[in-house]
Amino acid sequence: MNGQGRQLIQDELWFLQDEALREANLVAELPDEAWDALRQAAVKVRQDERLSSLALRGHQLLFSGEEGAATSGETVSGILAEMGEGAELYQPLILLSGLKRLQRLYAERGIPQEILKHTLSDMALWMHDYYSRHNRWGLGNEWLVNHMSFRLFRVGRLQFERGRFGGGRRVLRRLDTREVVVLAESGVRFRSDGLIDGTNDRFDEAGAWEAVLEDGDAVTRGYRITDGGFAVRQPETFRTDEWETVLRAGDPVLDVHIAADGKMDYAQCLDSMKDAVGFFKRHFPEETRLAFVCTSWLLDPQFGQLLSDSANIVRFQREFRLYPVGGDGKEGLRRIFGTLYEDWTQAPADTSLRRAVLGHLASGGALRDMGGFILMDHQA
């Protein structure tokens, strides 16, 4: 590359200059040691032609589009792999390169600065997490792409992501009584216990069955998912003049995420969802979101037997109508214990939650991820 080309790249790498990084950290508020490590990484990228080109590609992939047009973090992961050693610090540099764009989008929607800072506080949180596991600063996942691409906002205790309802189930509501029923979509394969086949890496070769959902002119016929999240192998019919579809695959929803900092206070979570209704009505008035949706180990109904009814986890999950989602169930163990143990008798039992889970594992049990929703007009 000639001198003119190198200068052009350097001009486009404004986000790696000290002044731009200082301005970014006024919002991100990273720990001093993390901030110093980030500045040193920026110097290294600026001085290396190959790294400079890759950093610019990452910035353009994520932030060259209009609102909501940012690409997924999975695309950028390939660039980070090319960058090689030190990529754990190049990632936050590329993410922060989108801050000016993000600030402009916030301003255009009239979203307060404190919401921006609260939302981006996740960067410091996950850099701390990376440090605790690797003894050096960095980021190890693309989760914060959601924050930087104007999809996710923290409102109070919870985070809310502008998303779409996933496939696998449909929600009906009776017109007169407002009763809600969840039906499995065609093609979803269940075990005989009503969970998705393969949950916790366990397959039911003898008893597995596949759901079928049929729409007719007069009736819809399908398989119900119970309030607790288990499919029932008994087809039912619902008259279309008595039941309406209120939530199906592709419908606009708010995906709920529980920020990893602080206690999971039930009252704060409820307040957060109530505040989120007003937040999105004010700042995205053209959008109609039909439900809050959450997929998490925190929705595992087994906690209803492992913990008291007054436990925050139990009270929170009972706000949701549950449905099975599959998965290996290991994320809950990672979040509760910080890591996965080969020998769970060596895991700490210093909280009531940990003791309850260890007892469950010792008896042959496993944790599960579950999905759940709250229809927006029920919550507002």
Contacts in CASP RR format, 6 or more apart in sequence:
PFRMAT RR
TARGET T0000
AUTHOR 0000-0000-0000
METHOD contacts of the structure
MODEL  1
MNGQGRQLIQDELWFLQDEALREANLVAELPDEAWDALRQAAVKVRQDER
LSSLALRGHQLLFSGEEGAATSGETVSGILAEMGEGAELYQPLILLSGLK
RLQRLYAERGIPQEILKHTLSDMALWMHDYYSRHNRWGLGNEWLVNHMSF
RLFRVGRLQFERGRFGGGRRVLRRLDTREVVVLAESGVRFRSDGLIDGTN
DRFDEAGAWEAVLEDGDAVTRGYRITDGGFAVRQPETFRTDEWETVLRAG
DPVLDVHIAADGKMDYAQCLDSMKDAVGFFKRHFPEETRLAFVCTSWLLD
PQFGQLLSDSANIVRFQREFRLYPVGGDGKEGLRRIFGTLYEDWTQAPAD
TSLRRAVLGHLASGGALRDMGGFILMDHQA
1 9 0 8 1.000
1 49 0 8 1.000
6 49 0 8 1.000
9 49 0 8 1.000
9 52 0 8 1.000
9 53 0 8 1.000
9 56 0 8 1.000
10 46 0 8 1.000
10 52 0 8 1.000
12 56 0 8 1.000
12 59 0 8 1.000
13 45 0 8 1.000
13 46 0 8 1.000
13 52 0 8 1.000
13 55 0 8 1.000
13 56 0 8 1.000
14 20 0 8 1.000
15 21 0 8 1.000
15 24 0 8 1.000
15 59 0 8 1.000
15 93 0 8 1.000
15 96 0 8 1.000
15 97 0 8 1.000
15 98 0 8 1.000
15 99 0 8 1.000
15 100 0 8 1.000
16 42 0 8 1.000
16 45 0 8 1.000
16 46 0 8 1.000
16 55 0 8 1.000
16 93 0 8 1.000
16 97 0 8 1.000
17 42 0 8 1.000
17 46 0 8 1.000
18 39 0 8 1.000
18 42 0 8 1.000
21 38 0 8 1.000
21 39 0 8 1.000
21 42 0 8 1.000
21 96 0 8 1.000
23 99 0 8 1.000
24 96 0 8 1.000
24 99 0 8 1.000
25 35 0 8 1.000
27 99 0 8 1.000
27 103 0 8 1.000
27 116 0 8 1.000
27 117 0 8 1.000
27 120 0 8 1.000
28 96 0 8 1.000
28 99 0 8 1.000
28 120 0 8 1.000
28 121 0 8 1.000
28 123 0 8 1.000
28 124 0 8 1.000
29 117 0 8 1.000
29 121 0 8 1.000
29 124 0 8 1.000
30 38 0 8 1.000
30 123 0 8 1.000
30 124 0 8 1.000
30 127 0 8 1.000
31 124 0 8 1.000
31 127 0 8 1.000
31 128 0 8 1.000
33 137 0 8 1.000
34 124 0 8 1.000
34 127 0 8 1.000
34 128 0 8 1.000
34 131 0 8 1.000
34 137 0 8 1.000
34 138 0 8 1.000
37 89 0 8 1.000
37 136 0 8 1.000
37 137 0 8 1.000
37 138 0 8 1.000
38 89 0 8 1.000
38 92 0 8 1.000
38 93 0 8 1.000
38 137 0 8 1.000
41 86 0 8 1.000
41 89 0 8 1.000
41 90 0 8 1.000
41 93 0 8 1.000
42 93 0 8 1.000
44 51 0 8 1.000
45 51 0 8 1.000
45 52 0 8 1.000
45 55 0 8 1.000
45 90 0 8 1.000
45 93 0 8 1.000
46 52 0 8 1.000
51 83 0 8 1.000
51 90 0 8 1.000
54 79 0 8 1.000
54 82 0 8 1.000
54 83 0 8 1.000
54 90 0 8 1.000
55 83 0 8 1.000
55 90 0 8 1.000
55 93 0 8 1.000
55 94 0 8 1.000
55 97 0 8 1.000
57 79 0 8 1.000
58 76 0 8 1.000
58 79 0 8 1.000
58 94 0 8 1.000
58 97 0 8 1.000
59 94 0 8 1.000
59 97 0 8 1.000
59 98 0 8 1.000
61 71 0 8 1.000
61 75 0 8 1.000
61 76 0 8 1.000
61 79 0 8 1.000
62 70 0 8 1.000
62 71 0 8 1.000
62 73 0 8 1.000
62 76 0 8 1.000
62 94 0 8 1.000
62 95 0 8 1.000
62 97 0 8 1.000
62 98 0 8 1.000
62 145 0 8 1.000
62 148 0 8 1.000
62 149 0 8 1.000
63 70 0 8 1.000
63 97 0 8 1.000
63 98 0 8 1.000
63 101 0 8 1.000
63 148 0 8 1.000
63 149 0 8 1.000
67 105 0 8 1.000
67 150 0 8 1.000
68 149 0 8 1.000
68 150 0 8 1.000
68 151 0 8 1.000
70 145 0 8 1.000
70 148 0 8 1.000
70 149 0 8 1.000
70 150 0 8 1.000
70 151 0 8 1.000
72 142 0 8 1.000
72 145 0 8 1.000
73 142 0 8 1.000
73 145 0 8 1.000
74 142 0 8 1.000
76 91 0 8 1.000
76 94 0 8 1.000
76 142 0 8 1.000
76 145 0 8 1.000
77 142 0 8 1.000
79 94 0 8 1.000
80 87 0 8 1.000
80 90 0 8 1.000
80 91 0 8 1.000
80 94 0 8 1.000
81 87 0 8 1.000
83 90 0 8 1.000
88 130 0 8 1.000
88 134 0 8 1.000
88 136 0 8 1.000
88 137 0 8 1.000
88 138 0 8 1.000
88 139 0 8 1.000
88 140 0 8 1.000
89 137 0 8 1.000
89 138 0 8 1.000
89 139 0 8 1.000
91 138 0 8 1.000
91 139 0 8 1.000
91 140 0 8 1.000
91 142 0 8 1.000
92 123 0 8 1.000
92 127 0 8 1.000
92 138 0 8 1.000
92 139 0 8 1.000
92 144 0 8 1.000
95 123 0 8 1.000
95 139 0 8 1.000
95 144 0 8 1.000
95 145 0 8 1.000
95 148 0 8 1.000
96 123 0 8 1.000
96 148 0 8 1.000
98 148 0 8 1.000
99 148 0 8 1.000
102 116 0 8 1.000
102 148 0 8 1.000
102 149 0 8 1.000
102 150 0 8 1.000
103 116 0 8 1.000
105 150 0 8 1.000
106 113 0 8 1.000
106 115 0 8 1.000
106 116 0 8 1.000
106 150 0 8 1.000
109 283 0 8 1.000
109 284 0 8 1.000
110 283 0 8 1.000
111 153 0 8 1.000
111 283 0 8 1.000
115 153 0 8 1.000
115 154 0 8 1.000
115 155 0 8 1.000
115 279 0 8 1.000
118 154 0 8 1.000
118 156 0 8 1.000
119 147 0 8 1.000
119 152 0 8 1.000
119 153 0 8 1.000
119 154 0 8 1.000
119 159 0 8 1.000
120 147 0 8 1.000
121 154 0 8 1.000
121 261 0 8 1.000
122 143 0 8 1.000
122 144 0 8 1.000
122 147 0 8 1.000
122 154 0 8 1.000
122 159 0 8 1.000
122 259 0 8 1.000
122 260 0 8 1.000
123 139 0 8 1.000
123 144 0 8 1.000
123 147 0 8 1.000
125 259 0 8 1.000
125 260 0 8 1.000
125 261 0 8 1.000
126 139 0 8 1.000
126 140 0 8 1.000
126 141 0 8 1.000
126 143 0 8 1.000
126 144 0 8 1.000
126 260 0 8 1.000
127 137 0 8 1.000
127 138 0 8 1.000
127 139 0 8 1.000
129 260 0 8 1.000
130 136 0 8 1.000
130 137 0 8 1.000
130 138 0 8 1.000
130 139 0 8 1.000
130 140 0 8 1.000
131 137 0 8 1.000
131 138 0 8 1.000
133 339 0 8 1.000
146 152 0 8 1.000
146 161 0 8 1.000
151 161 0 8 1.000
151 162 0 8 1.000
151 163 0 8 1.000
152 159 0 8 1.000
152 160 0 8 1.000
152 161 0 8 1.000
152 162 0 8 1.000
152 257 0 8 1.000
153 159 0 8 1.000
153 160 0 8 1.000
153 161 0 8 1.000
153 279 0 8 1.000
154 160 0 8 1.000
154 259 0 8 1.000
155 272 0 8 1.000
155 275 0 8 1.000
155 276 0 8 1.000
155 279 0 8 1.000
156 268 0 8 1.000
156 271 0 8 1.000
156 272 0 8 1.000
156 275 0 8 1.000
157 258 0 8 1.000
157 259 0 8 1.000
157 264 0 8 1.000
157 265 0 8 1.000
157 268 0 8 1.000
157 269 0 8 1.000
157 271 0 8 1.000
157 272 0 8 1.000
158 256 0 8 1.000
158 257 0 8 1.000
158 258 0 8 1.000
158 259 0 8 1.000
158 269 0 8 1.000
158 272 0 8 1.000
158 273 0 8 1.000
158 276 0 8 1.000
159 256 0 8 1.000
159 257 0 8 1.000
159 258 0 8 1.000
159 259 0 8 1.000
160 254 0 8 1.000
160 255 0 8 1.000
160 256 0 8 1.000
160 257 0 8 1.000
160 276 0 8 1.000
160 279 0 8 1.000
160 280 0 8 1.000
160 292 0 8 1.000
161 254 0 8 1.000
161 255 0 8 1.000
161 256 0 8 1.000
161 257 0 8 1.000
162 252 0 8 1.000
162 254 0 8 1.000
162 255 0 8 1.000
162 284 0 8 1.000
162 287 0 8 1.000
162 289 0 8 1.000
163 252 0 8 1.000
163 253 0 8 1.000
163 254 0 8 1.000
163 255 0 8 1.000
164 249 0 8 1.000
164 250 0 8 1.000
164 251 0 8 1.000
164 252 0 8 1.000
164 253 0 8 1.000
165 247 0 8 1.000
165 248 0 8 1.000
165 249 0 8 1.000
165 250 0 8 1.000
165 251 0 8 1.000
165 252 0 8 1.000
165 253 0 8 1.000
165 290 0 8 1.000
165 291 0 8 1.000
165 293 0 8 1.000
165 373 0 8 1.000
166 249 0 8 1.000
166 250 0 8 1.000
167 185 0 8 1.000
167 248 0 8 1.000
167 249 0 8 1.000
167 250 0 8 1.000
168 184 0 8 1.000
168 185 0 8 1.000
168 188 0 8 1.000
168 249 0 8 1.000
169 182 0 8 1.000
169 183 0 8 1.000
169 184 0 8 1.000
169 185 0 8 1.000
169 188 0 8 1.000
169 225 0 8 1.000
169 323 0 8 1.000
170 182 0 8 1.000
170 183 0 8 1.000
170 185 0 8 1.000
170 213 0 8 1.000
170 245 0 8 1.000
170 247 0 8 1.000
170 248 0 8 1.000
170 249 0 8 1.000
171 180 0 8 1.000
171 181 0 8 1.000
171 182 0 8 1.000
171 183 0 8 1.000
171 245 0 8 1.000
171 246 0 8 1.000
171 247 0 8 1.000
171 248 0 8 1.000
171 291 0 8 1.000
171 321 0 8 1.000
171 373 0 8 1.000
171 375 0 8 1.000
172 180 0 8 1.000
172 181 0 8 1.000
172 182 0 8 1.000
172 183 0 8 1.000
172 220 0 8 1.000
172 238 0 8 1.000
172 243 0 8 1.000
172 244 0 8 1.000
172 245 0 8 1.000
172 246 0 8 1.000
173 179 0 8 1.000
173 180 0 8 1.000
173 181 0 8 1.000
173 243 0 8 1.000
173 244 0 8 1.000
173 246 0 8 1.000
173 375 0 8 1.000
174 180 0 8 1.000
174 181 0 8 1.000
174 242 0 8 1.000
174 243 0 8 1.000
175 242 0 8 1.000
175 243 0 8 1.000
175 244 0 8 1.000
176 242 0 8 1.000
180 246 0 8 1.000
180 321 0 8 1.000
180 375 0 8 1.000
181 224 0 8 1.000
181 238 0 8 1.000
181 243 0 8 1.000
182 224 0 8 1.000
182 225 0 8 1.000
182 229 0 8 1.000
182 321 0 8 1.000
182 323 0 8 1.000
183 213 0 8 1.000
183 220 0 8 1.000
183 222 0 8 1.000
183 223 0 8 1.000
183 224 0 8 1.000
183 225 0 8 1.000
184 190 0 8 1.000
184 211 0 8 1.000
184 213 0 8 1.000
184 222 0 8 1.000
184 223 0 8 1.000
184 224 0 8 1.000
184 225 0 8 1.000
184 231 0 8 1.000
185 211 0 8 1.000
185 213 0 8 1.000
185 249 0 8 1.000
186 210 0 8 1.000
186 211 0 8 1.000
186 212 0 8 1.000
186 213 0 8 1.000
186 214 0 8 1.000
187 210 0 8 1.000
187 211 0 8 1.000
187 212 0 8 1.000
188 196 0 8 1.000
188 210 0 8 1.000
188 211 0 8 1.000
188 231 0 8 1.000
189 196 0 8 1.000
189 197 0 8 1.000
189 208 0 8 1.000
189 209 0 8 1.000
189 210 0 8 1.000
189 211 0 8 1.000
190 196 0 8 1.000
190 197 0 8 1.000
190 208 0 8 1.000
190 209 0 8 1.000
190 210 0 8 1.000
190 211 0 8 1.000
190 231 0 8 1.000
190 233 0 8 1.000
190 324 0 8 1.000
191 197 0 8 1.000
191 198 0 8 1.000
191 199 0 8 1.000
191 202 0 8 1.000
191 203 0 8 1.000
191 204 0 8 1.000
191 207 0 8 1.000
191 208 0 8 1.000
192 204 0 8 1.000
192 206 0 8 1.000
192 207 0 8 1.000
192 208 0 8 1.000
192 209 0 8 1.000
192 233 0 8 1.000
193 204 0 8 1.000
193 230 0 8 1.000
194 230 0 8 1.000
194 231 0 8 1.000
194 232 0 8 1.000
194 233 0 8 1.000
194 324 0 8 1.000
195 230 0 8 1.000
195 231 0 8 1.000
195 324 0 8 1.000
195 326 0 8 1.000
195 368 0 8 1.000
196 324 0 8 1.000
196 325 0 8 1.000
196 326 0 8 1.000
196 327 0 8 1.000
197 203 0 8 1.000
197 204 0 8 1.000
197 208 0 8 1.000
198 204 0 8 1.000
198 326 0 8 1.000
198 327 0 8 1.000
199 324 0 8 1.000
199 326 0 8 1.000
199 327 0 8 1.000
199 368 0 8 1.000
200 327 0 8 1.000
200 328 0 8 1.000
200 329 0 8 1.000
200 366 0 8 1.000
200 368 0 8 1.000
201 328 0 8 1.000
209 233 0 8 1.000
211 222 0 8 1.000
211 223 0 8 1.000
211 231 0 8 1.000
212 221 0 8 1.000
212 222 0 8 1.000
212 223 0 8 1.000
212 235 0 8 1.000
213 220 0 8 1.000
213 221 0 8 1.000
213 222 0 8 1.000
213 223 0 8 1.000
214 220 0 8 1.000
214 221 0 8 1.000
214 222 0 8 1.000
216 240 0 8 1.000
217 240 0 8 1.000
218 239 0 8 1.000
218 240 0 8 1.000
218 241 0 8 1.000
219 237 0 8 1.000
219 238 0 8 1.000
219 239 0 8 1.000
219 240 0 8 1.000
220 237 0 8 1.000
220 238 0 8 1.000
220 240 0 8 1.000
220 243 0 8 1.000
221 235 0 8 1.000
221 236 0 8 1.000
221 237 0 8 1.000
221 238 0 8 1.000
222 235 0 8 1.000
222 236 0 8 1.000
222 237 0 8 1.000
223 231 0 8 1.000
223 232 0 8 1.000
223 233 0 8 1.000
223 234 0 8 1.000
223 235 0 8 1.000
223 236 0 8 1.000
224 231 0 8 1.000
224 232 0 8 1.000
224 234 0 8 1.000
224 236 0 8 1.000
225 231 0 8 1.000
225 232 0 8 1.000
225 322 0 8 1.000
225 323 0 8 1.000
225 324 0 8 1.000
226 232 0 8 1.000
227 321 0 8 1.000
227 322 0 8 1.000
228 301 0 8 1.000
228 322 0 8 1.000
229 301 0 8 1.000
229 322 0 8 1.000
229 323 0 8 1.000
229 324 0 8 1.000
229 370 0 8 1.000
230 324 0 8 1.000
231 324 0 8 1.000
246 290 0 8 1.000
246 375 0 8 1.000
247 253 0 8 1.000
247 290 0 8 1.000
247 291 0 8 1.000
247 373 0 8 1.000
247 375 0 8 1.000
251 290 0 8 1.000
251 291 0 8 1.000
252 287 0 8 1.000
252 288 0 8 1.000
252 289 0 8 1.000
252 290 0 8 1.000
253 289 0 8 1.000
253 290 0 8 1.000
253 291 0 8 1.000
253 292 0 8 1.000
253 293 0 8 1.000
253 373 0 8 1.000
254 276 0 8 1.000
254 280 0 8 1.000
254 289 0 8 1.000
254 291 0 8 1.000
254 292 0 8 1.000
254 293 0 8 1.000
254 376 0 8 1.000
255 293 0 8 1.000
255 294 0 8 1.000
255 295 0 8 1.000
256 273 0 8 1.000
256 292 0 8 1.000
256 293 0 8 1.000
256 294 0 8 1.000
257 294 0 8 1.000
258 264 0 8 1.000
258 269 0 8 1.000
258 296 0 8 1.000
258 298 0 8 1.000
260 335 0 8 1.000
263 312 0 8 1.000
264 298 0 8 1.000
264 312 0 8 1.000
264 313 0 8 1.000
264 316 0 8 1.000
265 312 0 8 1.000
266 312 0 8 1.000
266 315 0 8 1.000
266 316 0 8 1.000
269 312 0 8 1.000
269 316 0 8 1.000
270 319 0 8 1.000
273 292 0 8 1.000
273 374 0 8 1.000
273 379 0 8 1.000
274 379 0 8 1.000
274 380 0 8 1.000
276 292 0 8 1.000
277 376 0 8 1.000
277 379 0 8 1.000
277 380 0 8 1.000
280 287 0 8 1.000
280 289 0 8 1.000
289 376 0 8 1.000
290 375 0 8 1.000
290 376 0 8 1.000
291 373 0 8 1.000
291 374 0 8 1.000
291 375 0 8 1.000
291 376 0 8 1.000
292 320 0 8 1.000
292 373 0 8 1.000
292 374 0 8 1.000
292 376 0 8 1.000
292 379 0 8 1.000
293 371 0 8 1.000
293 372 0 8 1.000
293 373 0 8 1.000
294 320 0 8 1.000
294 371 0 8 1.000
294 372 0 8 1.000
294 373 0 8 1.000
295 325 0 8 1.000
295 369 0 8 1.000
295 370 0 8 1.000
295 371 0 8 1.000
295 372 0 8 1.000
296 369 0 8 1.000
296 370 0 8 1.000
296 371 0 8 1.000
297 329 0 8 1.000
297 331 0 8 1.000
297 332 0 8 1.000
297 335 0 8 1.000
297 367 0 8 1.000
297 368 0 8 1.000
297 369 0 8 1.000
297 370 0 8 1.000
298 313 0 8 1.000
298 316 0 8 1.000
298 317 0 8 1.000
299 317 0 8 1.000
299 320 0 8 1.000
299 322 0 8 1.000
299 369 0 8 1.000
299 370 0 8 1.000
299 371 0 8 1.000
299 372 0 8 1.000
300 317 0 8 1.000
300 367 0 8 1.000
300 368 0 8 1.000
300 369 0 8 1.000
300 370 0 8 1.000
301 317 0 8 1.000
301 322 0 8 1.000
301 370 0 8 1.000
302 360 0 8 1.000
302 367 0 8 1.000
302 368 0 8 1.000
303 311 0 8 1.000
303 313 0 8 1.000
303 314 0 8 1.000
303 317 0 8 1.000
303 356 0 8 1.000
304 311 0 8 1.000
304 314 0 8 1.000
304 317 0 8 1.000
306 356 0 8 1.000
306 357 0 8 1.000
306 360 0 8 1.000
307 313 0 8 1.000
307 314 0 8 1.000
307 352 0 8 1.000
307 353 0 8 1.000
307 356 0 8 1.000
308 314 0 8 1.000
309 315 0 8 1.000
313 353 0 8 1.000
317 370 0 8 1.000
319 374 0 8 1.000
320 371 0 8 1.000
320 372 0 8 1.000
320 373 0 8 1.000
320 374 0 8 1.000
321 372 0 8 1.000
321 373 0 8 1.000
321 374 0 8 1.000
322 370 0 8 1.000
322 371 0 8 1.000
322 372 0 8 1.000
323 370 0 8 1.000
323 371 0 8 1.000
323 372 0 8 1.000
323 373 0 8 1.000
324 368 0 8 1.000
324 370 0 8 1.000
324 371 0 8 1.000
325 369 0 8 1.000
325 370 0 8 1.000
325 371 0 8 1.000
326 368 0 8 1.000
326 369 0 8 1.000
327 368 0 8 1.000
327 369 0 8 1.000
329 366 0 8 1.000
329 367 0 8 1.000
329 368 0 8 1.000
329 369 0 8 1.000
330 340 0 8 1.000
330 367 0 8 1.000
331 369 0 8 1.000
332 367 0 8 1.000
332 369 0 8 1.000
333 340 0 8 1.000
333 357 0 8 1.000
333 367 0 8 1.000
334 340 0 8 1.000
336 353 0 8 1.000
336 354 0 8 1.000
336 357 0 8 1.000
337 347 0 8 1.000
337 348 0 8 1.000
337 354 0 8 1.000
341 347 0 8 1.000
344 358 0 8 1.000
344 361 0 8 1.000
344 362 0 8 1.000
345 362 0 8 1.000
347 354 0 8 1.000
347 358 0 8 1.000
348 354 0 8 1.000
349 355 0 8 1.000
349 358 0 8 1.000
357 367 0 8 1.000
360 366 0 8 1.000
360 367 0 8 1.000
END
